[in-house]
Amino acid sequence: MLSPCCTSDIVRAELDAVGIAVTPEELELLVAACATMRARAASLYIPEAELFEPADVFSARDQA
């Protein structure tokens, strides 16, 4: 089933917003894969991650 956020107009607008030009064939493939890509990206979200600071955060000041 095609998600309402995965129409060719919306996918084209998203690509245009970031300056990516695609052929009509590529657009068709992206629209077909859109729902799967969005679901997979959403599955990477881990609510517990909000409780932690990123490992690359550090203070440049001397801690001594």
C-alpha positions as a Markdown table, in Angstrom:
| # | Residue | x | y | z |
|---|---|---|---|---|
| 1 | Met | 0.0 | 0.0 | 0.0 |
| 2 | Leu | 1.3 | 3.4 | -0.9 |
| 3 | Ser | 1.8 | 5.7 | 2.1 |
| 4 | Pro | 0.3 | 9.2 | 1.7 |
| 5 | Cys | 3.8 | 10.6 | 2.2 |
| 6 | Cys | 5.2 | 8.5 | -0.6 |
| 7 | Thr | 3.6 | 10.0 | -3.7 |
| 8 | Ser | 5.7 | 11.0 | -6.6 |
| 9 | Asp | 4.9 | 14.7 | -6.0 |
| 10 | Ile | 6.2 | 14.5 | -2.4 |
| 11 | Val | 9.2 | 12.5 | -3.3 |
| 12 | Arg | 10.1 | 14.9 | -6.1 |
| 13 | Ala | 9.6 | 17.9 | -3.8 |
| 14 | Glu | 12.0 | 16.3 | -1.2 |
| 15 | Leu | 14.6 | 15.6 | -3.8 |
| 16 | Asp | 14.3 | 19.1 | -5.3 |
| 17 | Ala | 14.6 | 20.6 | -1.8 |
| 18 | Val | 18.1 | 19.1 | -1.5 |
| 19 | Gly | 19.1 | 19.6 | -5.1 |
| 20 | Ile | 19.1 | 16.0 | -6.3 |
| 21 | Ala | 18.1 | 15.4 | -9.9 |
| 22 | Val | 16.8 | 12.0 | -10.8 |
| 23 | Thr | 15.5 | 10.4 | -14.0 |
| 24 | Pro | 11.8 | 9.4 | -14.2 |
| 25 | Glu | 12.8 | 5.8 | -13.9 |
| 26 | Glu | 14.8 | 6.6 | -10.7 |
| 27 | Leu | 11.9 | 8.6 | -9.3 |
| 28 | Glu | 9.6 | 5.6 | -9.9 |
| 29 | Leu | 12.0 | 3.3 | -8.0 |
| 30 | Leu | 12.3 | 5.8 | -5.1 |
| 31 | Val | 8.5 | 6.1 | -4.8 |
| 32 | Ala | 8.1 | 2.3 | -4.8 |
| 33 | Ala | 10.7 | 2.0 | -2.1 |
| 34 | Cys | 9.6 | 5.0 | -0.1 |
| 35 | Ala | 7.4 | 3.3 | 2.5 |
| 36 | Thr | 10.0 | 0.6 | 3.2 |
| 37 | Met | 12.8 | 3.2 | 3.6 |
| 38 | Arg | 10.7 | 5.3 | 6.0 |
| 39 | Ala | 9.7 | 2.3 | 8.0 |
| 40 | Arg | 13.3 | 1.1 | 8.3 |
| 41 | Ala | 14.5 | 4.6 | 9.3 |
| 42 | Ala | 11.8 | 4.8 | 11.9 |
| 43 | Ser | 12.9 | 1.4 | 13.3 |
| 44 | Leu | 16.3 | 2.9 | 14.1 |
| 45 | Tyr | 14.8 | 5.2 | 16.7 |
| 46 | Ile | 15.5 | 4.2 | 20.3 |
| 47 | Pro | 13.5 | 6.2 | 22.9 |
| 48 | Glu | 16.1 | 5.3 | 25.6 |
| 49 | Ala | 18.8 | 7.1 | 23.6 |
| 50 | Glu | 17.4 | 10.5 | 24.7 |
| 51 | Leu | 18.7 | 9.7 | 28.2 |
| 52 | Phe | 22.3 | 9.7 | 27.2 |
| 53 | Glu | 24.7 | 12.3 | 25.9 |
| 54 | Pro | 26.6 | 11.6 | 22.6 |
| 55 | Ala | 30.0 | 10.1 | 23.2 |
| 56 | Asp | 31.7 | 12.8 | 21.2 |
| 57 | Val | 30.7 | 15.6 | 23.6 |
| 58 | Phe | 33.7 | 16.9 | 25.6 |
| 59 | Ser | 34.9 | 20.0 | 27.2 |
| 60 | Ala | 37.9 | 21.7 | 25.7 |
| 61 | Arg | 38.7 | 23.2 | 29.1 |
| 62 | Asp | 41.3 | 21.8 | 31.4 |
| 63 | Gln | 39.5 | 19.5 | 33.9 |
| 64 | Ala | 42.3 | 19.5 | 36.4 |
